[in-house]
Amino acid sequence: MTAQNDRKVWMSLLAKSPVTDLKRLWEGFEGAQPGAQSHVWLRAPEIGGVMVRGRTGATGAPFNLGEMTVTRCSLKLPGGEVGHGYVQGRDKDHATRAALVDAHMQTAQSEAIRRGVLDPLEETMRATAETRARKAAATKVDFFTLVRGED
């Protein structure tokens, strides 16, 4: 995987992660001490909207599905690393933490952050998805037709 693809993966993970899990893991990370939190805002957290697009049958012509509220921010660490945070909803702290993790993933601490923050987030989200899939599978109904002797 390229560095750009890696970044897409962790940015997606941070955007989709439960805010309580990200907060707990980031605050528990030893590199997230007050000195590590120092940054300059390039774009302070702000709330806005984006248009969500869809496609009929996943292959048809695109159409505007509706609007979604997002919060975004950008910051710069003292070392020059720039981090961005885009999250669904109105949680400025979630966007800030996502931007901090993104910026710190571009430093020498990246492997420690991956092990201490990103990997546990991914595992929690995978377990949640599997639980949801098991619950949905339990309600699955198989429809079938008995063959009648009149054919």
QUIVEN-V369503 format. One record per residue. N is the residue number from 1. RES is the residue in three letters. SS is DSSP state (a for helix, b for strand, c for the rest). NEAR is the number of other C-alpha atoms within 10 Angstrom. Layout:
BEGIN
n = {N,N}
res = {RES,RES}
ss = {SS,SS}
near = {NEAR,NEAR}
END
This chain:
BEGIN
n = {1,2,3,4,5,6,7,8,9,10,11,12,13,14,15,16,17,18,19,20,21,22,23,24,25,26,27,28,29,30,31,32,33,34,35,36,37,38,39,40,41,42,43,44,45,46,47,48,49,50,51,52,53,54,55,56,57,58,59,60,61,62,63,64,65,66,67,68,69,70,71,72,73,74,75,76,77,78,79,80,81,82,83,84,85,86,87,88,89,90,91,92,93,94,95,96,97,98,99,100,101,102,103,104,105,106,107,108,109,110,111,112,113,114,115,116,117,118,119,120,121,122,123,124,125,126,127,128,129,130,131,132,133,134,135,136,137,138,139,140,141,142,143,144,145,146,147,148,149,150,151}
res = {MET,THR,ALA,GLN,ASN,ASP,ARG,LYS,VAL,TRP,MET,SER,LEU,LEU,ALA,LYS,SER,PRO,VAL,THR,ASP,LEU,LYS,ARG,LEU,TRP,GLU,GLY,PHE,GLU,GLY,ALA,GLN,PRO,GLY,ALA,GLN,SER,HIS,VAL,TRP,LEU,ARG,ALA,PRO,GLU,ILE,GLY,GLY,VAL,MET,VAL,ARG,GLY,ARG,THR,GLY,ALA,THR,GLY,ALA,PRO,PHE,ASN,LEU,GLY,GLU,MET,THR,VAL,THR,ARG,CYS,SER,LEU,LYS,LEU,PRO,GLY,GLY,GLU,VAL,GLY,HIS,GLY,TYR,VAL,GLN,GLY,ARG,ASP,LYS,ASP,HIS,ALA,THR,ARG,ALA,ALA,LEU,VAL,ASP,ALA,HIS,MET,GLN,THR,ALA,GLN,SER,GLU,ALA,ILE,ARG,ARG,GLY,VAL,LEU,ASP,PRO,LEU,GLU,GLU,THR,MET,ARG,ALA,THR,ALA,GLU,THR,ARG,ALA,ARG,LYS,ALA,ALA,ALA,THR,LYS,VAL,ASP,PHE,PHE,THR,LEU,VAL,ARG,GLY,GLU,ASP}
ss = {c,c,a,a,a,a,a,a,a,a,a,a,a,a,a,a,c,c,a,a,a,a,a,a,a,a,a,a,c,c,c,c,c,a,a,a,a,c,b,b,b,b,b,b,b,b,b,b,b,b,b,b,b,b,b,a,a,a,c,c,c,b,b,b,b,b,b,b,b,b,b,b,b,b,b,b,b,c,c,c,c,b,b,b,b,b,b,b,c,c,c,a,a,a,a,a,a,a,a,a,a,a,a,a,c,c,c,c,c,a,a,a,a,a,a,a,a,a,a,a,a,a,a,a,a,a,a,a,a,a,a,a,a,a,a,a,a,a,c,c,c,c,c,c,c,c,c,c,c,c,c}
near = {6,7,9,8,10,11,15,12,12,20,22,15,17,26,20,15,20,14,17,10,15,21,17,11,17,21,14,13,15,12,16,17,12,7,9,13,15,14,19,14,15,13,12,15,22,15,18,14,13,11,11,11,11,15,12,9,7,8,8,9,9,11,11,10,11,11,12,12,13,19,23,24,24,24,24,20,18,13,11,13,16,21,25,21,26,24,25,18,16,16,16,20,15,26,29,24,22,31,27,27,26,24,23,23,21,17,14,9,11,16,13,14,22,16,12,17,22,25,14,15,22,17,11,15,17,12,12,12,12,12,12,11,11,11,11,10,10,8,8,8,7,5,5,6,5,5,7,6,5,4,4}
END
